[in-house]
Amino acid sequence: MNMRREPRRFAPRLLVTVAVAALTLAAVTWADPVPPRNLGKNRLAVKGYDVVAYFTEGQARPGDARFAFEWDGAVWLFATAEHLELFRKDPAGYAPQYGGYCAYAVSRNYTADVDPEAWYIENGRLYLNYSLRVRETWRKDTPRNISKADRNWPGLKGSS
């Protein structure tokens, strides 16, 4: 009686599994970084809202195509010619943090779109959030969330 057993044929399945895992890891590692700006249709920043109005009027206000300005690969709209001029003099000072992505999401090491009505200014910097509800979560510990988002943002956008 021959007691010799046939060897198990798991090696091909194991090799396929390892190859798929390696390719998946490579795809994640080599994936394009997050675009540096959260842009909508026609490269519109902040969904066409006037970022200067957050600072000067304390409100979210839609911009007007008559007062458009191109900066940093995006088209920015303003409600008034005065707001356009203020932005033109200091665009980085008015632009939202983290490329206009949800600040709370960036603090959690991912990106999300925003609702222009869900905004917050802290220490002269504009932060946008996914929703009003998320903004309330963000505001429960703004300093810590900012610190975490500041650490995460360079890696998310592919910078060093």
Secondary structure as UniProt FT lines:
FT   HELIX           11..29
FT   HELIX           41..43
FT   STRAND          44..45
FT   HELIX           46..48
FT   HELIX           51..56
FT   STRAND          64..71
FT   TURN            72..73
FT   STRAND          74..78
FT   HELIX           81..89
FT   HELIX           91..94
FT   HELIX           97..100
FT   HELIX           103..107
FT   TURN            108..109
FT   STRAND          115..122
FT   TURN            123..124
FT   STRAND          125..129
FT   HELIX           132..139
FT   TURN            140..141
FT   HELIX           142..156
FT   TURN            157..158
//
